[in-house]
Amino acid sequence: MDRFLASIRPYVPGCSDPWIERAVLTTAIRFCVRSRIWQQETEHSLAAEDQAITLTVPTGSFVVAVKVSNALRCIVSYTLAGAVITFDDAVSSATDITVVAFLRPARAAEALPDILYDDWFEGVEAGAKAELMMMPGKPWTNMDMAGLNQRQYHHEAGEANIVANKKNSQDVLMVRPRRFI
């Protein structure tokens, strides 16, 4: 998260680094949940009568949701608890399934995934600046700039959501353009 400090610090003079890091982490969590951009796809072979599988996720991450599918595109009924997927009905015959796990950073994460640094830096940065600038009574409070940064954050999160949906869809997707400002 240190990479964000240098770009945010000039906009919130007097704000301590721990406050900035907390704002970046909170924004990164919201960004990942909102856009589902951080994904991990795995293949699993299930034997007959399997009831559950446990996903292996990166350290410092948390599973928000999963998408389970098989080669026949049948609906697979399941429940998710933590990183364990429990199937509502036992698998009747051996089958292969694909699991796409949608992840977010954990509250105690010390680092963020590379996809946020490499592809969505501006969105997370704008969200963190907006959060900090909306703090009442602080020397760096600036509601006008907070609103502008909030709009940029929402725009970037929407773009990330489109990219994430394209990864996991074989359908034709319709997207309506949205004004930035």
Sequence and secondary structure as in RCSB ss.txt:
>XXXX:A:sequence
MDRFLASIRPYVPGCSDPWIERAVLTTAIRFCVRSRIWQQETEHSLAAEDQAITLTVPTGSFVVAVKVSNALRCI
VSYTLAGAVITFDDAVSSATDITVVAFLRPARAAEALPDILYDDWFEGVEAGAKAELMMMPGKPWTNMDMAGLNQ
RQYHHEAGEANIVANKKNSQDVLMVRPRRFI
>XXXX:A:secstr
 HHHHHHHGGGSTT  HHHHHHHHHHHHHHHHHHH   EEEEEEEE TT  EEE    TTEEEEEEEEEETT   
  EEEETTEEEESS  SS EEEEEEEEEEE TT SS  HHHHHTSHHHHHHHHHHHHHT TTSTT  HHHHHHHH
HHHHHHHHHHHHHHHHHT  S          
